[in-house]
């Protein structure tokens, strides 16, 4: 091997090494940008997860409040039902009393009226 061939060979090696380093630099930049993009995506997804957790907690809280209101309304409904039944029973009792007074004082015979007046 003569000097020219060695020189060419070194130039070729240097050129190859230079291309390898350029390619490595490009790969480092490419994967660095890919990594940054993926980290940004991960951060966005984590933010969305936090937002969804917060929304879910608010929804659960709202459900609990609505269940409590429903239970309260059910209790009030039962109380109102009992009150209505009592009032209906009172109305029925008063209607019976009114009918008794009508039978006693409006539909009595004249003989019954005289009898009541004389025996008092």
C-alpha positions in Angstrom: 0.0 0.0 0.0 1.4 3.3 -0.9 1.0 6.6 0.7 -1.8 7.8 -1.7 -3.9 4.7 -0.9 -3.4 5.3 2.9 -4.4 8.9 2.5 -7.5 8.0 0.5 -8.3 5.4 3.0 -8.0 7.9 5.9 -10.1 10.3 4.0 -12.7 7.6 3.4 -12.7 6.7 7.1 -12.9 10.3 8.1 -15.7 10.9 5.7 -17.5 7.8 7.0 -17.0 8.8 10.6 -18.2 12.3 9.7 -21.4 10.9 8.2 -21.9 8.6 11.1 -21.6 11.5 13.6 -24.0 13.6 11.4 -26.5 10.7 11.4 -26.1 10.3 15.2 -26.7 14.0 15.7 -29.8 13.8 13.6 -31.0 10.7 15.5 -30.4 12.5 18.9 -32.3 15.5 17.7 -35.1 13.4 16.3 -35.5 11.2 19.4 -35.1 14.3 21.6 -38.0 16.0 19.8 -40.0 12.8 19.9 -39.4 12.4 23.6 -40.4 16.0 24.2 -43.6 15.5 22.2 -44.4 12.3 24.1 -43.8 14.0 27.4 -46.1 16.9 26.4 -48.7 14.3 25.4 -48.3 12.5 28.7 -48.7 15.8 30.6 -51.9 16.7 28.6 -53.3 13.2 29.4 -52.5 13.6 33.0 -54.2 17.0 33.0 -57.3 15.4 31.4 -57.2 12.6 33.9 -57.2 15.1 36.8 -60.0 17.0 35.2 -62.0 13.8 34.7 -61.4 12.8 38.4 -62.6 16.2 39.5 -65.7 16.0 37.3 -66.4 12.5 38.6 -66.0 13.6 42.2 -68.4 16.5 41.6 -70.9 14.1 39.9 -70.7 11.7 42.8 -71.3 14.6 45.2 -74.3 15.7 43.2 -75.7 12.2 43.1 -75.4 12.0 46.9 -77.1 15.4 47.3 -79.9 14.2 45.0 -80.3 10.9 46.9 -80.6 12.8 50.1 -83.2 15.1 48.7 -85.1 12.1 47.3 -85.0 10.4 50.7 -86.2 13.6 52.3 -89.0 14.0 49.7 -90.0 10.3 50.3 -90.2 10.9 54.0 -92.3 14.1 53.5 -94.5 12.2 51.1 -95.2 9.5 53.6 -95.9 12.1 56.3 -98.3 13.9 53.9 -100.0 10.6 53.0 -100.6 9.8 56.6 -101.9 13.3 57.2 -104.3 13.0 54.2 -105.5 9.7 55.4 -106.2 11.1 58.9 -108.0 14.1 57.4 -110.1 11.8 55.2 -111.0 9.8 58.2 -112.0 13.0 60.1 -114.1 14.1 57.2 -115.8 10.8 57.1 -116.5 11.0 60.9 -117.9 14.6 60.5 -120.1 13.5 57.6 -121.5 10.8 59.8 -122.1 13.3 62.6 -123.9 15.7 60.2 -126.1 12.8 58.9 -127.0 11.9 62.5 -127.9 15.6 63.2 -130.0 15.7 60.0 -131.8 12.5 60.9 -132.3 13.6 64.5 -133.4 17.2 64.0 -134.6 17.6 60.4 -136.4 14.4 59.8 -138.1 13.8 63.1 -141.8 13.4 63.2 -144.1 16.0 64.8 -145.0 13.5 67.4 -141.3 13.1 68.4 -141.0 16.8 68.7 -144.1 17.1 71.1 -142.8 14.1 73.1 -139.4 15.8 73.5 -141.0 19.1 74.6 -143.3 17.6 77.2 -140.9 15.2 78.8 -138.3 17.9 79.4 
